[in-house]
Amino acid sequence: MMQTVIQSLSEYPLKNIRLAFFDVDGTLLGLDGHYTEHLRRTILHSRELGIKTAIASGRPKFASEYLIEELQLTDAGMFYTGALLFDPSKNLTLEQIVLDTQVVEDVVETARSMGLYTELCTRDDFYVESMPEVGLRHSEHLRVTPKIHSFDSILQNEPVIKLLFAVTSRPEHDLLFKLESMFPQLVFAYAKLAAEPHWLFVSVIDAHACKERAFQQLLDYHDVSADQVVAFGDAHSDIQFLRQAGLGIAMGNANADVQAVADLVTSPVWEDGVALVLEEINARQSD
């Protein structure tokens, strides 16, 4: 894999790269939920060479802040799968798309009737009404503890950007698919925890949160063209950025449909696939 990736990268004008977008889970963070020191040093070197570095993830901003600080991913990026565009360096919200309150009430009530684990996410916090094992594990994964609170009172006071639902067995996956079929006006993005492959999570955002438009908005904001962008990802929700970037890199641990739309497939996250590509980009920038 390593030699193949390096040889394939030689076909691309890597000296033109000015902006790198990174998915988080399964791309920067491995099976243990951590990044490597090798990756950290490589990203910092990219920044020293003048490459902007930003997050493009389904994660909330508040669950990405430690990565923004530790990996210096301080340039404007995408959170909540496109529902929030934010510049950490300026503490500036470029766009925020919230869910309709009545729709949230309807979806939450339906999820309750199905017995689904539910999280309600605002711009700076997230809430649960109970904390089963799946909630504990997810909060550990995010490194943020949710507030236990009645959703009804939250909806009266704060705009909701994202809902998250989860199940913990394969037969229950159909419950999430059924929920999606009942609310076609919303965007459902599925994800898994690498350590629990039979669990399934789905993030739900407003359909106006268009990743294609978000990509172009961020390019305009950064004053770069698509061919100056490299994007890394492993999940179905990363496909749009991989397609639109001048160089779309799928992780070796990505599903086949994600790898199929990428320009190249790098090594899996546990073999530091992001660092492998960045090192070659950095070397070409230094030529």
C-alpha positions as protocol buffer text, in pm:
chain_id: "A"
residue {
  index: 1
  type: MET
  ca { x: 0 y: 0 z: 0 }
}
residue {
  index: 2
  type: MET
  ca { x: 268 y: 251 z: 101 }
}
residue {
  index: 3
  type: GLN
  ca { x: 473 y: 226 z: -219 }
}
residue {
  index: 4
  type: THR
  ca { x: 160 y: 235 z: -433 }
}
residue {
  index: 5
  type: VAL
  ca { x: 34 y: 553 z: -265 }
}
residue {
  index: 6
  type: ILE
  ca { x: 367 y: 732 z: -303 }
}
residue {
  index: 7
  type: GLN
  ca { x: 398 y: 634 z: -667 }
}
residue {
  index: 8
  type: SER
  ca { x: 42 y: 747 z: -740 }
}
residue {
  index: 9
  type: LEU
  ca { x: 94 y: 1080 z: -566 }
}
residue {
  index: 10
  type: SER
  ca { x: 373 y: 1158 z: -810 }
}
residue {
  index: 11
  type: GLU
  ca { x: 104 y: 1216 z: -1074 }
}
residue {
  index: 12
  type: TYR
  ca { x: -47 y: 1511 z: -885 }
}
residue {
  index: 13
  type: PRO
  ca { x: 79 y: 1874 z: -863 }
}
residue {
  index: 14
  type: LEU
  ca { x: 130 y: 1862 z: -488 }
}
residue {
  index: 15
  type: LYS
  ca { x: 319 y: 2191 z: -479 }
}
residue {
  index: 16
  type: ASN
  ca { x: -16 y: 2362 z: -543 }
}
residue {
  index: 17
  type: ILE
  ca { x: -182 y: 2237 z: -222 }
}
residue {
  index: 18
  type: ARG
  ca { x: -286 y: 2530 z: -1 }
}
residue {
  index: 19
  type: LEU
  ca { x: -564 y: 2383 z: 213 }
}
residue {
  index: 20
  type: ALA
  ca { x: -620 y: 2044 z: 379 }
}
residue {
  index: 21
  type: PHE
  ca { x: -957 y: 1926 z: 513 }
}
residue {
  index: 22
  type: PHE
  ca { x: -961 y: 1643 z: 768 }
}
residue {
  index: 23
  type: ASP
  ca { x: -1241 y: 1418 z: 881 }
}
residue {
  index: 24
  type: VAL
  ca { x: -1189 y: 1316 z: 1244 }
}
residue {
  index: 25
  type: ASP
  ca { x: -1310 y: 971 z: 1346 }
}
residue {
  index: 26
  type: GLY
  ca { x: -1149 y: 694 z: 1146 }
}
residue {
  index: 27
  type: THR
  ca { x: -925 y: 946 z: 970 }
}
residue {
  index: 28
  type: LEU
  ca { x: -730 y: 1143 z: 1231 }
}
residue {
  index: 29
  type: LEU
  ca { x: -837 y: 929 z: 1527 }
}
residue {
  index: 30
  type: GLY
  ca { x: -766 y: 556 z: 1527 }
}
residue {
  index: 31
  type: LEU
  ca { x: -948 y: 263 z: 1681 }
}
residue {
  index: 32
  type: ASP
  ca { x: -843 y: 376 z: 2029 }
}
residue {
  index: 33
  type: GLY
  ca { x: -979 y: 726 z: 1972 }
}
residue {
  index: 34
  type: HIS
  ca { x: -635 y: 888 z: 1967 }
}
residue {
  index: 35
  type: TYR
  ca { x: -399 y: 1036 z: 1709 }
}
residue {
  index: 36
  type: THR
  ca { x: -29 y: 960 z: 1681 }
}
residue {
  index: 37
  type: GLU
  ca { x: 259 y: 1192 z: 1757 }
}
residue {
  index: 38
  type: HIS
  ca { x: 381 y: 1124 z: 1403 }
}
residue {
  index: 39
  type: LEU
  ca { x: 55 y: 1265 z: 1265 }
}
residue {
  index: 40
  type: ARG
  ca { x: 71 y: 1571 z: 1491 }
}
residue {
  index: 41
  type: ARG
  ca { x: 425 y: 1658 z: 1379 }
}
residue {
  index: 42
  type: THR
  ca { x: 334 y: 1609 z: 1013 }
}
residue {
  index: 43
  type: ILE
  ca { x: 32 y: 1841 z: 1033 }
}
residue {
  index: 44
  type: LEU
  ca { x: 237 y: 2107 z: 1213 }
}
residue {
  index: 45
  type: HIS
  ca { x: 502 y: 2080 z: 941 }
}
residue {
  index: 46
  type: SER
  ca { x: 233 y: 2133 z: 676 }
}
residue {
  index: 47
  type: ARG
  ca { x: 129 y: 2452 z: 853 }
}
residue {
  index: 48
  type: GLU
  ca { x: 489 y: 2570 z: 867 }
}
residue {
  index: 49
  type: LEU
  ca { x: 498 y: 2529 z: 489 }
}
residue {
  index: 50
  type: GLY
  ca { x: 195 y: 2754 z: 450 }
}
residue {
  index: 51
  type: ILE
  ca { x: -79 y: 2492 z: 409 }
}
residue {
  index: 52
  type: LYS
  ca { x: -402 y: 2578 z: 590 }
}
residue {
  index: 53
  type: THR
  ca { x: -546 y: 2295 z: 799 }
}
residue {
  index: 54
  type: ALA
  ca { x: -914 y: 2259 z: 888 }
}
residue {
  index: 55
  type: ILE
  ca { x: -1168 y: 2008 z: 1014 }
}
residue {
  index: 56
  type: ALA
  ca { x: -1448 y: 1879 z: 788 }
}
residue {
  index: 57
  type: SER
  ca { x: -1647 y: 1642 z: 1003 }
}
residue {
  index: 58
  type: GLY
  ca { x: -1982 y: 1540 z: 1139 }
}
residue {
  index: 59
  type: ARG
  ca { x: -1848 y: 1613 z: 1484 }
}
residue {
  index: 60
  type: PRO
  ca { x: -1983 y: 1910 z: 1679 }
}
residue {
  index: 61
  type: LYS
  ca { x: -1746 y: 2202 z: 1720 }
}
residue {
  index: 62
  type: PHE
  ca { x: -1740 y: 2154 z: 2097 }
}
residue {
  index: 63
  type: ALA
  ca { x: -1620 y: 1795 z: 2054 }
}
residue {
  index: 64
  type: SER
  ca { x: -1344 y: 1905 z: 1816 }
}
residue {
  index: 65
  type: GLU
  ca { x: -1188 y: 2185 z: 2017 }
}
residue {
  index: 66
  type: TYR
  ca { x: -912 y: 1972 z: 2171 }
}
residue {
  index: 67
  type: LEU
  ca { x: -806 y: 1863 z: 1822 }
}
residue {
  index: 68
  type: ILE
  ca { x: -820 y: 2220 z: 1695 }
}
residue {
  index: 69
  type: GLU
  ca { x: -583 y: 2321 z: 1973 }
}
residue {
  index: 70
  type: GLU
  ca { x: -351 y: 2020 z: 1984 }
}
residue {
  index: 71
  type: LEU
  ca { x: -319 y: 1967 z: 1608 }
}
residue {
  index: 72
  type: GLN
  ca { x: -348 y: 2336 z: 1517 }
}
residue {
  index: 73
  type: LEU
  ca { x: -650 y: 2277 z: 1291 }
}
residue {
  index: 74
  type: THR
  ca { x: -735 y: 2642 z: 1337 }
}
residue {
  index: 75
  type: ASP
  ca { x: -851 y: 2739 z: 989 }
}
residue {
  index: 76
  type: ALA
  ca { x: -1218 y: 2770 z: 891 }
}
residue {
  index: 77
  type: GLY
  ca { x: -1385 y: 2436 z: 840 }
}
residue {
  index: 78
  type: MET
  ca { x: -1705 y: 2237 z: 857 }
}
residue {
  index: 79
  type: PHE
  ca { x: -1876 y: 2080 z: 1158 }
}
residue {
  index: 80
  type: TYR
  ca { x: -2204 y: 1896 z: 1206 }
}
residue {
  index: 81
  type: THR
  ca { x: -2177 y: 1748 z: 853 }
}
residue {
  index: 82
  type: GLY
  ca { x: -2219 y: 2092 z: 700 }
}
residue {
  index: 83
  type: ALA
  ca { x: -2469 y: 2255 z: 935 }
}
residue {
  index: 84
  type: LEU
  ca { x: -2199 y: 2475 z: 1089 }
}
residue {
  index: 85
  type: LEU
  ca { x: -1915 y: 2653 z: 910 }
}
residue {
  index: 86
  type: PHE
  ca { x: -1680 y: 2808 z: 1164 }
}
residue {
  index: 87
  type: ASP
  ca { x: -1343 y: 2982 z: 1178 }
}
residue {
  index: 88
  type: PRO
  ca { x: -1172 y: 2883 z: 1507 }
}
residue {
  index: 89
  type: SER
  ca { x: -888 y: 3133 z: 1461 }
}
residue {
  index: 90
  type: LYS
  ca { x: -1138 y: 3421 z: 1466 }
}
residue {
  index: 91
  type: ASN
  ca { x: -1414 y: 3259 z: 1673 }
}
residue {
  index: 92
  type: LEU
  ca { x: -1637 y: 3342 z: 1378 }
}
residue {
  index: 93
  type: THR
  ca { x: -1949 y: 3158 z: 1263 }
}
residue {
  index: 94
  type: LEU
  ca { x: -1971 y: 3169 z: 883 }
}
residue {
  index: 95
  type: GLU
  ca { x: -2300 y: 2981 z: 860 }
}
residue {
  index: 96
  type: GLN
  ca { x: -2526 y: 2794 z: 1100 }
}
residue {
  index: 97
  type: ILE
  ca { x: -2830 y: 2597 z: 985 }
}
residue {
  index: 98
  type: VAL
  ca { x: -3065 y: 2486 z: 1262 }
}
residue {
  index: 99
  type: LEU
  ca { x: -3346 y: 2234 z: 1263 }
}
residue {
  index: 100
  type: ASP
  ca { x: -3708 y: 2346 z: 1271 }
}
residue {
  index: 101
  type: THR
  ca { x: -3836 y: 2319 z: 1629 }
}
residue {
  index: 102
  type: GLN
  ca { x: -4158 y: 2142 z: 1533 }
}
residue {
  index: 103
  type: VAL
  ca { x: -3967 y: 1891 z: 1321 }
}
residue {
  index: 104
  type: VAL
  ca { x: -3732 y: 1822 z: 1612 }
}
residue {
  index: 105
  type: GLU
  ca { x: -4029 y: 1761 z: 1840 }
}
residue {
  index: 106
  type: ASP
  ca { x: -4181 y: 1519 z: 1588 }
}
residue {
  index: 107
  type: VAL
  ca { x: -3859 y: 1325 z: 1529 }
}
residue {
  index: 108
  type: VAL
  ca { x: -3777 y: 1304 z: 1900 }
}
residue {
  index: 109
  type: GLU
  ca { x: -4126 y: 1180 z: 1984 }
}
residue {
  index: 110
  type: THR
  ca { x: -4102 y: 913 z: 1713 }
}
residue {
  index: 111
  type: ALA
  ca { x: -3758 y: 808 z: 1837 }
}
residue {
  index: 112
  type: ARG
  ca { x: -3892 y: 780 z: 2191 }
}
residue {
  index: 113
  type: SER
  ca { x: -4167 y: 548 z: 2071 }
}
residue {
  index: 114
  type: MET
  ca { x: -3900 y: 328 z: 1907 }
}
residue {
  index: 115
  type: GLY
  ca { x: -3684 y: 325 z: 2219 }
}
residue {
  index: 116
  type: LEU
  ca { x: -3388 y: 488 z: 2042 }
}
residue {
  index: 117
  type: TYR
  ca { x: -3098 y: 645 z: 2229 }
}
residue {
  index: 118
  type: THR
  ca { x: -3114 y: 1016 z: 2148 }
}
residue {
  index: 119
  type: GLU
  ca { x: -2882 y: 1316 z: 2174 }
}
residue {
  index: 120
  type: LEU
  ca { x: -2986 y: 1673 z: 2108 }
}
residue {
  index: 121
  type: CYS
  ca { x: -2702 y: 1902 z: 1997 }
}
residue {
  index: 122
  type: THR
  ca { x: -2687 y: 2281 z: 2004 }
}
residue {
  index: 123
  type: ARG
  ca { x: -2395 y: 2494 z: 1889 }
}
residue {
  index: 124
  type: ASP
  ca { x: -2199 y: 2465 z: 2214 }
}
residue {
  index: 125
  type: ASP
  ca { x: -2350 y: 2173 z: 2406 }
}
residue {
  index: 126
  type: PHE
  ca { x: -2539 y: 1848 z: 2385 }
}
residue {
  index: 127
  type: TYR
  ca { x: -2813 y: 1693 z: 2593 }
}
residue {
  index: 128
  type: VAL
  ca { x: -2958 y: 1353 z: 2676 }
}
residue {
  index: 129
  type: GLU
  ca { x: -3260 y: 1247 z: 2876 }
}
residue {
  index: 130
  type: SER
  ca { x: -3090 y: 927 z: 2997 }
}
residue {
  index: 131
  type: MET
  ca { x: -2741 y: 779 z: 2986 }
}
residue {
  index: 132
  type: PRO
  ca { x: -2726 y: 409 z: 2890 }
}
residue {
  index: 133
  type: GLU
  ca { x: -2399 y: 238 z: 2799 }
}
residue {
  index: 134
  type: VAL
  ca { x: -2407 y: 360 z: 2439 }
}
residue {
  index: 135
  type: GLY
  ca { x: -2432 y: 718 z: 2567 }
}
residue {
  index: 136
  type: LEU
  ca { x: -2144 y: 672 z: 2809 }
}
residue {
  index: 137
  type: ARG
  ca { x: -1925 y: 525 z: 2538 }
}
residue {
  index: 138
  type: HIS
  ca { x: -2017 y: 796 z: 2289 }
}
residue {
  index: 139
  type: SER
  ca { x: -1943 y: 1075 z: 2537 }
}
residue {
  index: 140
  type: GLU
  ca { x: -1606 y: 914 z: 2615 }
}
residue {
  index: 141
  type: HIS
  ca { x: -1538 y: 901 z: 2242 }
}
residue {
  index: 142
  type: LEU
  ca { x: -1624 y: 1270 z: 2204 }
}
residue {
  index: 143
  type: ARG
  ca { x: -1440 y: 1360 z: 2526 }
}
residue {
  index: 144
  type: VAL
  ca { x: -1737 y: 1571 z: 2626 }
}
residue {
  index: 145
  type: THR
  ca { x: -2001 y: 1488 z: 2888 }
}
residue {
  index: 146
  type: PRO
  ca { x: -2361 y: 1564 z: 2790 }
}
residue {
  index: 147
  type: LYS
  ca { x: -2606 y: 1740 z: 3017 }
}
residue {
  index: 148
  type: ILE
  ca { x: -2900 y: 1531 z: 3135 }
}
residue {
  index: 149
  type: HIS
  ca { x: -3203 y: 1747 z: 3076 }
}
residue {
  index: 150
  type: SER
  ca { x: -3558 y: 1733 z: 2947 }
}
residue {
  index: 151
  type: PHE
  ca { x: -3556 y: 1793 z: 2571 }
}
residue {
  index: 152
  type: ASP
  ca { x: -3885 y: 1982 z: 2593 }
}
residue {
  index: 153
  type: SER
  ca { x: -3727 y: 2261 z: 2800 }
}
residue {
  index: 154
  type: ILE
  ca { x: -3422 y: 2280 z: 2572 }
}
residue {
  index: 155
  type: LEU
  ca { x: -3636 y: 2324 z: 2263 }
}
residue {
  index: 156
  type: GLN
  ca { x: -3800 y: 2628 z: 2419 }
}
residue {
  index: 157
  type: ASN
  ca { x: -3468 y: 2804 z: 2472 }
}
residue {
  index: 158
  type: GLU
  ca { x: -3197 y: 2690 z: 2228 }
}
residue {
  index: 159
  type: PRO
  ca { x: -3181 y: 2622 z: 1853 }
}
residue {
  index: 160
  type: VAL
  ca { x: -3093 y: 2262 z: 1771 }
}
residue {
  index: 161
  type: ILE
  ca { x: -2837 y: 2196 z: 1499 }
}
residue {
  index: 162
  type: LYS
  ca { x: -2821 y: 1817 z: 1509 }
}
residue {
  index: 163
  type: LEU
  ca { x: -2998 y: 1514 z: 1648 }
}
residue {
  index: 164
  type: LEU
  ca { x: -2814 y: 1185 z: 1700 }
}
residue {
  index: 165
  type: PHE
  ca { x: -2971 y: 843 z: 1742 }
}
residue {
  index: 166
  type: ALA
  ca { x: -2804 y: 511 z: 1815 }
}
residue {
  index: 167
  type: VAL
  ca { x: -2876 y: 139 z: 1840 }
}
residue {
  index: 168
  type: THR
  ca { x: -2654 y: -136 z: 1976 }
}
residue {
  index: 169
  type: SER
  ca { x: -2746 y: -447 z: 1777 }
}
residue {
  index: 170
  type: ARG
  ca { x: -2761 y: -529 z: 1408 }
}
residue {
  index: 171
  type: PRO
  ca { x: -3134 y: -616 z: 1406 }
}
residue {
  index: 172
  type: GLU
  ca { x: -3205 y: -268 z: 1544 }
}
residue {
  index: 173
  type: HIS
  ca { x: -3035 y: -99 z: 1246 }
}
residue {
  index: 174
  type: ASP
  ca { x: -3368 y: -122 z: 1066 }
}
residue {
  index: 175
  type: LEU
  ca { x: -3521 y: 110 z: 1326 }
}
residue {
  index: 176
  type: LEU
  ca { x: -3288 y: 389 z: 1215 }
}
residue {
  index: 177
  type: PHE
  ca { x: -3364 y: 321 z: 850 }
}
residue {
  index: 178
  type: LYS
  ca { x: -3737 y: 332 z: 930 }
}
residue {
  index: 179
  type: LEU
  ca { x: -3694 y: 664 z: 1110 }
}
residue {
  index: 180
  type: GLU
  ca { x: -3515 y: 804 z: 804 }
}
residue {
  index: 181
  type: SER
  ca { x: -3798 y: 694 z: 575 }
}
residue {
  index: 182
  type: MET
  ca { x: -4046 y: 882 z: 794 }
}
residue {
  index: 183
  type: PHE
  ca { x: -3861 y: 1214 z: 769 }
}
residue {
  index: 184
  type: PRO
  ca { x: -3737 y: 1250 z: 409 }
}
residue {
  index: 185
  type: GLN
  ca { x: -3697 y: 1627 z: 450 }
}
residue {
  index: 186
  type: LEU
  ca { x: -3394 y: 1570 z: 676 }
}
residue {
  index: 187
  type: VAL
  ca { x: -3039 y: 1449 z: 609 }
}
residue {
  index: 188
  type: PHE
  ca { x: -2939 y: 1124 z: 783 }
}
residue {
  index: 189
  type: ALA
  ca { x: -2564 y: 1046 z: 800 }
}
residue {
  index: 190
  type: TYR
  ca { x: -2462 y: 707 z: 940 }
}
residue {
  index: 191
  type: ALA
  ca { x: -2146 y: 623 z: 1134 }
}
residue {
  index: 192
  type: LYS
  ca { x: -1999 y: 353 z: 1357 }
}
residue {
  index: 193
  type: LEU
  ca { x: -1758 y: 322 z: 1646 }
}
residue {
  index: 194
  type: ALA
  ca { x: -1466 y: 112 z: 1529 }
}
residue {
  index: 195
  type: ALA
  ca { x: -1454 y: -71 z: 1862 }
}
residue {
  index: 196
  type: GLU
  ca { x: -1825 y: -165 z: 1841 }
}
residue {
  index: 197
  type: PRO
  ca { x: -1900 y: -256 z: 1478 }
}
residue {
  index: 198
  type: HIS
  ca { x: -2253 y: -379 z: 1556 }
}
residue {
  index: 199
  type: TRP
  ca { x: -2354 y: -40 z: 1697 }
}
residue {
  index: 200
  type: LEU
  ca { x: -2494 y: 215 z: 1454 }
}
residue {
  index: 201
  type: PHE
  ca { x: -2526 y: 591 z: 1493 }
}
residue {
  index: 202
  type: VAL
  ca { x: -2706 y: 839 z: 1272 }
}
residue {
  index: 203
  type: SER
  ca { x: -2671 y: 1216 z: 1275 }
}
residue {
  index: 204
  type: VAL
  ca { x: -2970 y: 1416 z: 1155 }
}
residue {
  index: 205
  type: ILE
  ca { x: -2944 y: 1771 z: 1020 }
}
residue {
  index: 206
  type: ASP
  ca { x: -3157 y: 2007 z: 812 }
}
residue {
  index: 207
  type: ALA
  ca { x: -3156 y: 1939 z: 437 }
}
residue {
  index: 208
  type: HIS
  ca { x: -3050 y: 2299 z: 372 }
}
residue {
  index: 209
  type: ALA
  ca { x: -2708 y: 2206 z: 511 }
}
residue {
  index: 210
  type: CYS
  ca { x: -2560 y: 2129 z: 172 }
}
residue {
  index: 211
  type: LYS
  ca { x: -2200 y: 2003 z: 179 }
}
residue {
  index: 212
  type: GLU
  ca { x: -2147 y: 2090 z: -186 }
}
residue {
  index: 213
  type: ARG
  ca { x: -2233 y: 2452 z: -111 }
}
residue {
  index: 214
  type: ALA
  ca { x: -2034 y: 2441 z: 214 }
}
residue {
  index: 215
  type: PHE
  ca { x: -1725 y: 2329 z: 24 }
}
residue {
  index: 216
  type: GLN
  ca { x: -1752 y: 2622 z: -216 }
}
residue {
  index: 217
  type: GLN
  ca { x: -1823 y: 2868 z: 64 }
}
residue {
  index: 218
  type: LEU
  ca { x: -1507 y: 2757 z: 242 }
}
residue {
  index: 219
  type: LEU
  ca { x: -1301 y: 2781 z: -78 }
}
residue {
  index: 220
  type: ASP
  ca { x: -1425 y: 3137 z: -130 }
}
residue {
  index: 221
  type: TYR
  ca { x: -1350 y: 3224 z: 231 }
}
residue {
  index: 222
  type: HIS
  ca { x: -997 y: 3083 z: 207 }
}
residue {
  index: 223
  type: ASP
  ca { x: -946 y: 3230 z: -142 }
}
residue {
  index: 224
  type: VAL
  ca { x: -830 y: 2901 z: -292 }
}
residue {
  index: 225
  type: SER
  ca { x: -946 y: 2689 z: -585 }
}
residue {
  index: 226
  type: ALA
  ca { x: -1058 y: 2327 z: -564 }
}
residue {
  index: 227
  type: ASP
  ca { x: -735 y: 2202 z: -724 }
}
residue {
  index: 228
  type: GLN
  ca { x: -544 y: 2355 z: -431 }
}
residue {
  index: 229
  type: VAL
  ca { x: -733 y: 2141 z: -179 }
}
residue {
  index: 230
  type: VAL
  ca { x: -666 y: 1796 z: -36 }
}
residue {
  index: 231
  type: ALA
  ca { x: -943 y: 1626 z: 162 }
}
residue {
  index: 232
  type: PHE
  ca { x: -915 y: 1315 z: 380 }
}
residue {
  index: 233
  type: GLY
  ca { x: -1206 y: 1095 z: 491 }
}
residue {
  index: 234
  type: ASP
  ca { x: -1333 y: 746 z: 558 }
}
residue {
  index: 235
  type: ALA
  ca { x: -1712 y: 770 z: 586 }
}
residue {
  index: 236
  type: HIS
  ca { x: -2003 y: 808 z: 349 }
}
residue {
  index: 237
  type: SER
  ca { x: -2056 y: 1161 z: 481 }
}
residue {
  index: 238
  type: ASP
  ca { x: -1707 y: 1253 z: 353 }
}
residue {
  index: 239
  type: ILE
  ca { x: -1782 y: 1163 z: -8 }
}
residue {
  index: 240
  type: GLN
  ca { x: -1882 y: 1511 z: -124 }
}
residue {
  index: 241
  type: PHE
  ca { x: -1559 y: 1673 z: -2 }
}
residue {
  index: 242
  type: LEU
  ca { x: -1352 y: 1388 z: -150 }
}
residue {
  index: 243
  type: ARG
  ca { x: -1522 y: 1439 z: -485 }
}
residue {
  index: 244
  type: GLN
  ca { x: -1488 y: 1817 z: -493 }
}
residue {
  index: 245
  type: ALA
  ca { x: -1131 y: 1847 z: -368 }
}
residue {
  index: 246
  type: GLY
  ca { x: -852 y: 1855 z: -622 }
}
residue {
  index: 247
  type: LEU
  ca { x: -707 y: 1558 z: -434 }
}
residue {
  index: 248
  type: GLY
  ca { x: -953 y: 1338 z: -247 }
}
residue {
  index: 249
  type: ILE
  ca { x: -789 y: 1078 z: -22 }
}
residue {
  index: 250
  type: ALA
  ca { x: -991 y: 789 z: 121 }
}
residue {
  index: 251
  type: MET
  ca { x: -854 y: 595 z: 414 }
}
residue {
  index: 252
  type: GLY
  ca { x: -769 y: 228 z: 374 }
}
residue {
  index: 253
  type: ASN
  ca { x: -1030 y: 153 z: 641 }
}
residue {
  index: 254
  type: ALA
  ca { x: -1306 y: 328 z: 442 }
}
residue {
  index: 255
  type: ASN
  ca { x: -1591 y: 133 z: 286 }
}
residue {
  index: 256
  type: ALA
  ca { x: -1561 y: 42 z: -82 }
}
residue {
  index: 257
  type: ASP
  ca { x: -1813 y: 306 z: -193 }
}
residue {
  index: 258
  type: VAL
  ca { x: -1606 y: 579 z: -26 }
}
residue {
  index: 259
  type: GLN
  ca { x: -1282 y: 450 z: -176 }
}
residue {
  index: 260
  type: ALA
  ca { x: -1447 y: 438 z: -519 }
}
residue {
  index: 261
  type: VAL
  ca { x: -1503 y: 816 z: -536 }
}
residue {
  index: 262
  type: ALA
  ca { x: -1156 y: 913 z: -409 }
}
residue {
  index: 263
  type: ASP
  ca { x: -858 y: 998 z: -626 }
}
residue {
  index: 264
  type: LEU
  ca { x: -638 y: 778 z: -410 }
}
residue {
  index: 265
  type: VAL
  ca { x: -666 y: 536 z: -121 }
}
residue {
  index: 266
  type: THR
  ca { x: -404 y: 566 z: 151 }
}
residue {
  index: 267
  type: SER
  ca { x: -315 y: 326 z: 433 }
}
residue {
  index: 268
  type: PRO
  ca { x: -569 y: 270 z: 713 }
}
residue {
  index: 269
  type: VAL
  ca { x: -584 y: 511 z: 1004 }
}
residue {
  index: 270
  type: TRP
  ca { x: -399 y: 262 z: 1228 }
}
residue {
  index: 271
  type: GLU
  ca { x: -108 y: 277 z: 982 }
}
residue {
  index: 272
  type: ASP
  ca { x: -102 y: 661 z: 983 }
}
residue {
  index: 273
  type: GLY
  ca { x: -247 y: 694 z: 634 }
}
residue {
  index: 274
  type: VAL
  ca { x: -298 y: 1071 z: 664 }
}
residue {
  index: 275
  type: ALA
  ca { x: 61 y: 1132 z: 772 }
}
residue {
  index: 276
  type: LEU
  ca { x: 185 y: 920 z: 481 }
}
residue {
  index: 277
  type: VAL
  ca { x: 19 y: 1146 z: 226 }
}
residue {
  index: 278
  type: LEU
  ca { x: 101 y: 1470 z: 407 }
}
residue {
  index: 279
  type: GLU
  ca { x: 470 y: 1379 z: 424 }
}
residue {
  index: 280
  type: GLU
  ca { x: 481 y: 1349 z: 45 }
}
residue {
  index: 281
  type: ILE
  ca { x: 292 y: 1676 z: 3 }
}
residue {
  index: 282
  type: ASN
  ca { x: 528 y: 1846 z: 250 }
}
residue {
  index: 283
  type: ALA
  ca { x: 832 y: 1710 z: 67 }
}
residue {
  index: 284
  type: ARG
  ca { x: 704 y: 1845 z: -265 }
}
residue {
  index: 285
  type: GLN
  ca { x: 623 y: 2182 z: -106 }
}
residue {
  index: 286
  type: SER
  ca { x: 983 y: 2199 z: 13 }
}
residue {
  index: 287
  type: ASP
  ca { x: 1137 y: 2122 z: -328 }
}
